[in-house]
Amino acid sequence: MAIGDLLVEVSGVAKHYGEGEARVDALRAVDVQIRAGEVVAMLGPSGSGKTTLLNIIGCIVDPSAGRLVLDGETVFDGRWLRGNLRRLRLDKIGFIFQAHNLLPFLTAEENVSLVLDLAGWTPTASKARARELLDYLEVGHRARVKPAHLSGGEAQRVAIARALANRPRIILADEPTAALDSVRAQLVMDLLRKLAVEQEACILTVTHDEKIFDRFDRLIHLRDGRLSTE
Ligand SMILES: Nc1ncnc2c1ncn2[C@@H]1O[C@H](COP(=O)(O)OP(=O)(O)OP(=O)(O)O)[C@@H](O)[C@H]1O
């Protein structure tokens, strides 16, 4: 597959929590680059900094130092250069958490269309896009059902639809297949790859799931807050 634009550039990014004796260095001068069309897994032991790095790229956690360029725009260089990070996230980033993260009081379709409403789509357009994606992911027949009544695989596909609804180019996922059996886990990864290629996006996933290691272009290993070549 042709690899495209540089979408994620992390340069010398460090993050520490707390100060003095309580200080924890979660990331130490990390460099990562991810291009459009790439599907990358991030591995590492518990506490190695995976969630911190994902959340920094997702503009949810403040880096302590370094530079972050997303889709060609320098968004952090010692400080945030964008006032409205919420808007940046809505425009550029799709987050896939575990399926349980769907809002329980909304239907599958409303879970997807809500993101588009927040991004400023008209209600008619967001409903149509939500339907289209749910159909594409073969859960259209479950559009009016609330998450408690969906199977694990169905809920995960709704979570994917929600993350991809606004056509973000940077898709971040935290253990997206942990709750799925091996056939469904591979189907979800294949689907994500297809969507990433179609939308010229990249995917970075935290995973411990050995069932899907062969589905990635590249594995990034973190150890004690540093990239390791292991
Ligand atoms: N909000 C926080 N305040 C203080 N320390 C934190 C905070 N978040 C993470 N840490 C610490 O930073 C280090 C890296 O944590 P992080 O959650 O990024 O690791 P991880 O690799 O995602 O771990 P896991 O696989 O267990 O989720 C750990 O030592 C953790 O205890």
The ligand as an ORCA input file, in Angstrom:
! r2SCAN-3c Opt
* xyz 0 1
  N      -2.818     11.284     36.160
  C      -1.687     10.703     36.619
  N      -1.106     11.153     37.747
  C       0.028     10.608     38.215
  N       0.683      9.587     37.614
  C       0.139      9.096     36.491
  C      -1.070      9.612     35.939
  N      -1.369      8.927     34.809
  C      -0.377      8.009     34.656
  N       0.519      8.106     35.659
  C       1.755      7.299     35.810
  O       2.511      7.441     34.628
  C       3.092      6.188     34.250
  C       2.615      5.802     32.843
  O       1.208      5.557     32.904
  P       0.343      5.153     31.604
  O      -1.083      5.032     32.049
  O       0.644      6.081     30.500
  O       0.938      3.711     31.279
  P       0.338      2.512     30.375
  O       1.488      1.947     29.650
  O      -0.823      3.006     29.593
  O      -0.169      1.498     31.488
  P      -1.376      0.396     31.422
  O      -0.982     -0.618     30.400
  O      -1.382     -0.144     32.804
  O      -2.624      1.177     31.076
  C       2.692      5.202     35.332
  O       3.734      5.128     36.274
  C       1.451      5.827     35.935
  O       1.316      5.439     37.295
*
